[in-house]
Structures are given as structure tokens and as C-alpha cells.
Amino acid sequence: MSRRTDPRDPTLRLVTELLSAVPHGKRRFSLAVLLASMASGASVALLGLAAWLISRAAEMPPVLFLQSAAVGVRFFGISRGVFRYVERLVGHDVALRMQSALRIRVYDKLAATTLIGRRRGDLLTRVVADVSAIQDLVVRVIIPALAASLVIVGTTAMLARFAPAAALVLLVTAVLAGVVLPLLAQRASRAADLAALPTRGALADGVRELSRTTGDLVAYGAQDRVLVDLLAIDDTLRRQEARAAWVRGIATAAQVVAAGVAVVAALAIGGPAVVSGDLHPRLLAVIVLTPLALHEVFGAFAAAAQTWTRSRAALARIADVLDADPVGTGDVTSSEDPAPGLEFDGVSVGWPGSVVIQQGLDFRVDPGERVALVGPSGVGKTTVAATAMGLIPPLAGTLRRANRVGYLAQDAHIFTTTVAENVRIGNRDATDEQVAAALHGAGLHLSPDRCIGEAGTTLSGGERRRLALARVLADERELLILDEPTEHLDTATARALMHDVWRAGEGRAVLVITHDPELVAQCDRVVRLS
């Protein structure tokens, strides 16, 4: 059954899938629920047994008569902490494993497809904050809810043996505090919780854009307006979170009131029962104080209900990425019948959901051939390159290309790491010798161990282009696609760069996208787009 047609709740479906994907996930999860139940049960038993011990001690019996109860109090007091500690270890272990599996799944999806129209800041929020929601969902919602259900059933059954009416009141107040109030809190804060998620994405997007464009904004005096817009988004987020916090506070207060009602009701029921002889006096303190311990279990349920809302919304945003229809294959492997170079046969190109930019394209690039792709700006040259790379599918026609394609982009990103690691973006398994050979082939005389500043700011324009070229040359590729390779370079630097490019591209099919007449003249053929 596909994810889209699965009738189960999508959040629980995703949790089930991740539990199955994690080694021994279901076993670890069940153990965490059991340990949480034992920890909460020990808390209830501790207070109940302590109440009985105090009542019994008030009768001043021989001290040996109290030893068993004293040992029990000590046991439950110690075991409560031990069980809770181990439950935290096991619960967080399975939750973090699930989070890791989900993040890898999202990375695989982003690596295998091209998600057109997604803002990077919003995607970053989804990959970091939204993926982390699975941890909160498991640790703060699902495990406590299942454990509390087991404890309330056990406690109610125990009290029903000697005070059925008190057990019924306890059950009613427990349902009120553990189910009704959290649901009301969830509904009251739902709008604010759901609205906060895209607001966080917008804030992350704005901060990212601000960090990237600070220099330009200051140069043109536009920083104040951008900061005002960013602060407005931040203010909106704070108001949304404040509304949710108010609801959570009111719900928590109502839970305290419910616990008080349970205690007063138990006293009102137990007192007459003691007078009538239906209840042993020692058990009066037990039925009065036990609700306090039980309601402590539900103390975090108001926050858990809101966590459930936020987590469901966050995981829905993740599911939106996982279920997104791929735009192109996102890889550089060809079809089952590859061409030795590149062949467009009646191909129409354009971004999915938009108009056709170019149609009926018929051209080929054979091994050892240089072909220039020229045309006015905006005519679709880069779109043709993206189609040839497999980043977007052809809208019509047949495209055949070599198995391994290298792409020198206009704005190839330079990472803040060493020269060697930047080269290995093109071939992660490249040896030191292969890295050195790629640098030599690109004519870049830099130490592989040299660290590069953010976005390549410590390199000149020519060095950045050569480093991007070395990345392309780090692996054997039959087809090279060069998008404006000499853009923003002076004439001497451009000529030196292209000399090394032509030398490295010998025997390979080379498609060059350019406006440079000198570069066009060096090609074997020209394909003009209009």
C-alpha cells in the first residue's frame, strides 16, 4: 500500500515505519514503555505505601511490624529513580535512532530529486527542526501516554478492591486530567501551534538571506528595511508561541484543580466509609493520597497535547517532502540505451508547471567535439543544461546522454573546508593522488590542505572557477557541460582557464553555454537558441 493511500494517521504511520527501519526498534520502544510504566507505578506505590505506613505507625505497634512497609517504601523510592533513568536512556536511544533514520530518508530524497520552488531556509527548517519533532513525539507524547494508561488501569483496579466509589472518582478525574483537558488545550492552541511552524520557516529563510546579502544591503542602505521585516516576523512568532504558552498554563492549573477534586472526593467518600466500618482506617490515607501521585503522572499531558499538535504538523511538512513528486531524476546516469555523448531528438524543455521555454531541439555532441550553445539571456540555455543533467525531465522528445556527466555551473558553490574536500565533492572516493591530478588538470596551484573561507572568499574569481573545474575532473566523465565558464573573468584569466579546459576535455563531448564570441570561435559547432 502506498503512503498516499494508507488509511492510517500519517504521523502514526511514519512512526511505525521508522520503528521498523530501526534495528530492534519495536523491542526497544516496548521496553521504554514498560520502564516508564514501572517508574510511574513505583511513584504511585511509593506514596500509597507511605500513607499506609504513616497510618500504621500512628497506632504505635512494635517496630518489627513496620519493617516490611519501610523496606517497600525504600524499594519504591530507589526503583522509581532507577526505572526513570533507564527509561530515559532507552526511550531517547530509540527516538534518536528514529530521528537519524528520518533525517537520512529526507537527505536521500533531497539528493535524488530536484524540488523546484522550495526556499532553502524553509528546507533547512524542515531538515533540522521538523525532523527533530519525531524525538519529542516519541519521548514526550507516545511513551508517557501509553505508560500512563497502564498505570491508571492498575491503580484503579487496586483501589476498586476496597473502595470502589473512590476508584470510580479517581478514574473520572484521571480521564479529565489526562484526556479531556489536554484535548481542550490542544484545540485551544492548535491555530497558534500550526501557524508557528511556517513562521519559523520564514524566519529561518529571512535570517539566511540576511546573512548572505549583508554586504549588498549595507552598500545600498537597505539593511534597516530588511531588519524591520525580519523583526516583524520574529514578533509574530513570539505572539504565536505566547498564546500557546497561556493555554498550556491554564490547562496545567486545571489539572491541579482536578487532582484536588480527586483528593477531596476520596476524603468525602472514605470518611463515612471508615465510620460505618466499610473501610479500614489505615486505608483512608491511601485512597486520599494516591490520587496526588497518579495526577502527577498526568502533569505534563497538557504540554504533551500541544507537542502532539506541533509534531504532527512538523512531520506533515516532512511527509510533504518525502511524498513530493520528483522533478527529474536528480542523477547523472543515463537511460538503458546511453549515447556516447549527448543527443537531443525533438526535445522540449521548461520547468514543470511552467510554460515550454524551448521546443523541438535537435542536436548532438559527439565524443571529442566542442559544441557552443548560444542565445540571448533568458532564452533557456541553463534550462537546457539542467535537462541534459537530468535535474528536470524533458517535456517532450527523446534525450540520450552519456553515463557520466560533469557540470561546471555558473555559481558553483565553494564549501568552507579544505581544497581537497572541495575537489572530492566531484568524487568522494578520490585518493590524494587523484585530487592532485585534478588540481593539476585545472591549472590550480593550491595546497590540497589549504582551508578556504566561506563561499570561497579567500580565493580569486579565477581560482574559484578552476577549483570548480577540478571538481569536475576528479572523476572520469564522458560528457562535460560548461555553463558560462569565463563569466566575470578578465581576458587573460579566461584564456588560461579555457586552455586548461580544452586540454582536460580532449576526447570528451563538451557542451559550452556562453556569450563569449572568442569562446564560441574555439568550438566545432554552434547551436543557436531563439
N, C-alpha and C positions, 0 to 999 in steps of 0.2 A: 504494500500500500504506500502510495507516495505521501510526502509530507503535506501536500496541498489538500489531499482528500482524506487524511486521517481525521476521524471524528473526535478524537481526544482533545482535551485542552492543550493548546500548543506549548504552554510553559511546562506542564507535566510531561508532555510527550518528549520535549527536549531534555528534561531531567532524566527520564527513563533511558533515552538514547545515550546520554553521557555516562550514566551508571553502567550501561552495558559496554561502553567503549573503554572504561577504566578497568585495569586489571583488578579482579576481586572487588569491583565497585559495590555491587549489591550486598556482598558479605560484609564489607567494611561499613556500609551505610546501616545495615541491620544491627551491627554491633554498636554503632554510635547511638542509635535509638534505644537499644537495650540499656546501655550505660547511662544515658540521660534519664531513662525511667527509673533506674536504680538510684541515681543521685537524688532525683526529686522525691522518690519514695522514701529514701533514707531521711530526707528533711522532714517529711510528714511524720514518719515513725519516731523521729527524734523528739519532736515537740509533743506528740501524743504520749509516748512513754515517759517523758519528763513530767508531763502533767500527772500521769498516774503515780509516778514515784513521789512527787511532792504531796499528793493526797494521801498516799500510804504512809509516808514519813510523818505526816501530821498526827497519825494515830500512835506514834512512838512505839513501834514494835521493836523486837530485838534486831540489832543491826544486820545480823546474818540474813534476815528475811528480805533485806533491801539489796543484797549483793547482786542477785541476778538482774534486777532492773538497772542497777548502777552500771553493770557491765554492758547491758544493752544500750544504755544512753551513750556510754563511751564508744561502743562499736558503731552506732549510727552516726555519732558526731565525726568520727575519723573517716568512716567509709563514705560519708557524704562528700567530703573534700576529695578523697581518692577517686571515687567514681566520676565526679565532675571534672577532675583534672584529666583522667584518661579519656573521658568522653570528648573533651575539647581537643585532645590530641588526635583521636580517631576521626572525629567529625570534621575538623579542619583539614586533616590529611585527605579525606575523600573529596571534600569541597575544593581544595586547591588542585587536586588531580583532575577533577571535572572542569575547573576553570582553565587549566592548562590545555586539556583536550579541546575545549570550546575555542580557545584562542588560536590553537593550531588549525582548527577547522576553518575559522574566519580567515587566517593568513592564507591557507590553501585556496580558499575561494577568491580572495583578492589577487593572488598570484596567478590563478588560472583563468581569470576573466577580466574584462575591461568594464568597469562600472561607470558609464557615461553619466555626467550630470551630478555626481556626488562631490560635495565640497570636502576638502581634505581635513579641515578641522572637525567637521561632523563625523567623518570616518574615524578620525583619531579618538574622538569621544566614544564611539561605538566599540572600537577595538580595546580601549583601556577601561573606561568607567562602566560601560554597559556589559562587557564580558565579566567584570568583577561582580556584577549583580548575582551571578549564579552562586557565589560563595555566601552572600548574605541570605539568599533564598534557602539554601540548604541548612546553614548553621543557625540562622535566626528565626526561621519560619517552619520549615518542614520537620526537622528533628525535634524542636521543642513542642510542636503541635501533636505529633504522634506520641511523644513521651508523656505529655500532659493527659492525653486521652487515656492512656493505660493507667496512669496514677489516679485519675478521678474515678475510674471504674473500680479499681482496687480499694480506694479509700471509702467510697460509698458502700461497697459490699461489706467492708469491715464494720462500719458504723451501723448498717442495717441489722446486724446481728443482735444488737442490744438497744438501739434507739432508731427504729425505722422512720419516725417522723423527722428527727434531726437529720437523718441521712437524706431524706427527700428534700428538705430545705437546703442542705449542703449541695445537692445535685442541681437544684434550681438556680441557686446563686452562682454556682460554678459555670453553668451554661450561660448565665447572664454576663459574668465577668470574662469568660473565656471565648464566647462565641458572639453573643448579641452586641456587647459594647465594642469589641474590635470591628465587627462588621459595620456598625454605625459610624465608627471613627474612619473606617476605610471609605465609606460613601461620602462622608463629610469632607474628607481631604483629597478625594480622588481627582477632582479637577485641578487642584494645585499641584499634586504629585505628578500627574500626567503632563501638565503644562511646563513643569520644571525641566523635564528631560530635553525637549528641543531647545529650551532656553540655555541649558548648559552647553549643548552643541553649538548654538550661535555664539555664546561667549568664548568657547574654545576656538571657534573659527575666527572671531574678531581678534583675539589675542595673537593667534598665529599670523594673521595678515598684518597686524601692527608690528610684530617683531620682524617681519620680512621687509616691510616698507618704511621703517622708521626714518632712514636717511632721506628718501624722497619726500616724505611728509614734512620733515623739518625744513628741507630745502625750499619747499613751496609754501611753507607756513600753514599747512593744513592739519597739523597734529592736534590742535585744540578741538576741531570739529569731530575728528575721529575719536578722540578721548571722550568727548561728551556722549557720542553714540554708544561707546563701549561701556561707560559708566551707567548709562540708561539701561542697558541690557543687564548689568550687574544688579542694579536696583530692582529691576523686575524679578530677577531670580531670588533676591533676598526676601521680597514680599511674598513670593510663592512659597518659599521654604518657611517663612514665619507663620503663614496661615496653617500649614501642615503641622507646625510645632504647637500652635494653640490647640488644635483639635486633639493632638496626642496628649497634651497636658490635661485637658478636660476629661478625656477618656480614662486616663490613669487615675485621676481623682475619683471618677465614678466607680472604678474598680475597688478603690479603697473603701468607698461607701458600701459597696456590695459585700466586702469582707466583714465590715462592721455589722451589717444586717444579718449575715450568717451567724456571727458570734452572739448577737442579741437574741436571735431566734432560737439558737441552740440553748441559751440560758433560759429563755422563756419556756421551752419545751422540757428541758432537763430538770429544772427546779421542781415543778409539780410532780414529775415522774419519780424523783427522789422521795418527795413527801409521801407519795402514795405507795412507795415500796417497789415500783416497777423498774427502777434504775438504781444500781448500787452507787452510793455517794462517791466512791473513788472514781467512777467513770464520768461524773459530771464535768470535772475539769478536762477530761479527754475530749468529750464532744463539744466543749466550749472553745478549747484552744486549737483543736485540729483544723477548723476552717481557716485560721490565720496562716498555718503552714501551707494549706492547699492553695489558698488565694495568692500566696507568694509565688507559686508556680505560674500563675496567670498574669503576674505583674507586668511582664514585658509584651503581653499579647497585643496591646493597643499599638505599640511601635511595630510589632511584627506584622499586623494587618497593613499598616502603611508600607512596610518593607515589601510585603507581597504585591501591593499595587505598583510600587516603583520597579520591583524586579520583573514583574510581568511585562510592564511597558518597555523596560530596557531590553529584555530578552526578545520581545516582539520586534524591536529595532534590529537586533542581531539576526532574527529569523528573516527579516526583510532583506538583509544582505545575503544570507545563506540561500534563500529561495529566489533571489533575483535571476531573471533570465540572462544568461551570458551574452555579452555583446562581443562577438568574435571569440576565438579560442584562447587568445592571450598568449599563445606559444609561438615557436618558430619552426615547428615541424610541418612538413607538407602533407598532402593527401597521399593515398596509397600509390598514386602514379605521379611521382615528382618530376619536375622539369630540371634539366641541368643548370638552368639559371633562373629566369623569371619570364612568365608568359601571361599576358592579359588577352583574353579572347572574348570580345564583346562585353567587357566588364563595365558595370555602372557602380559608382561609388558615392557614398554620402553617409552621414551619421544617422544611425537608426532613429526613427521618429521624426526626422527632418526631411528636407527636400533632397532630390538627387542633385549632386554637385557636378559630376561628370558622368556621361553615359556613352556606351559603345566604344570603350577604349580597346584598341587593338595594337599591341606592340610586344616585343620580346627583347630580352637581354641575354645574350649567349655568353658562355664562359670565355674570358679573355677580352670581352667587349666592354667599352665605356659608352654609356648612353646618358645624355643630358635630358632632364625633364624640366621644361621652362614654361613660363606663362606669367601673366600679371598676378600681383599679390591678391590672395583671396579666391583664386580660381580653383583651388583644391589640390595643390601639389602635395601638401603634407597629408591630406586625406588619402591620396593615392598611396603614399608611403605607409600609412597606418593600415591600409587594406592589404598591401603587399606583405606587411609584417604579420598579419593575422590578428591585429588588435581589434579590427571591426570586420564584419563579413562583407563580401561583395553583394550589392543589392540585386545584381543580375549578371549573367555571363559566367565564364569559367576562368578560374585563376589557378595556375600551376607554378610552383616555385621550388627552389632547391630545399634540401632537407635542413640545412643550417644557414641562418641568415644573420648578418651583423648589421647593426643600425647605429649610425653616428647622428644623433639628434642635434637640433639647433641649440637646445638648452640642456645638454646632458648634465645631470646632477653630479657634483663632486662632493663626496662624503668627508666628514670631519674625522679622518683616520689617516693611516699611512698611505704612501703612494702605492705600495704593493697591494694593500687591501682594496684600494680603488680599482686597480687593474683586475683583481680577482672577481670583481663583480661580473666580468665577462666570462670567467671560468673559475669557479670556486675551487676546483681541484688543481689549479695551475701550480707547478713547482716554482722554486726560486729561479731556476734556470729559464723556465717559460716566461716568468714575469720580466726577467732581464731582457729576454729576446723580444718581447712585445714592446718594452720601452725603447729598445734599440731600433726596432722596426718603425716606431712612431717618431723617431728622432728626438726623444725626450731624455735629456741627460740629467736625471734626478736620482738621488739615492732612493732605493725601494723602501728604506726605513724612515724616510723623512715624513714627519707629520704635517698634514695640510690643515689650514684654518677652515672655519665654517664656510661652506659653499665655494671653496677654492679661492678665498680672498687673498691668500698668500702667494698665489700664482698669477702670472700674467695671462692675458687673453689667449695668446698663442700656446702657452703651456697647458692651459685648461683644455684646449681643443686637442692637443697632442695626447694628453692623458686620456681623454675620451676615446681617441683613436687607438691607443694602446689597449684599452679595454676591449675594443672590437677585435684586435689582433691577438688577443690572449688565447683564442681557440681557432681551430680550422673552420672556416666558413666559406661556402661556395658562392654566396651572394652577399655583396656589400651595398647598403643603401645609405647614401650620404646626403643629409639634409642641410643645405647651406653651409658647407664645411669651411668656407672662407669668410663668412659673415663677421663683421666687426674687427677684421684683421687688416693690418696695413699691407701694402702690396708685397713687400719683401717677405714678410712673415707668411702671407698666404701662398706665395710661390714656393717657399721652402717646405711648407706643410704639404702642399699638393704633390711636390716631388716625392716625398716620403709615402704619400697615399698611393700614388700610381705604382711606386716600386712594390709596396706591400700588396697591392691588388692585382699583380701580374698573374694571369691565368684564371682569375675570378671574374664573375659577372659583376659589373659595377653600375649602379643607377645613381646619378648625381642630380639632386634638386638644387637649382642655383639661378641667380640673376646675373652672375658674373660673366660678361662676354668672353673674357680671357679664358675662363674655365670651360665655357661651352666650346670654345675653339679647340680645346685639347681632347674633346670627346669624339668618338667614332660616328655617332648618330645623334640626332636631336628629335625629341618628341615634344611638340608644342601643344599646350592646353589653352583653350579659348573659352 
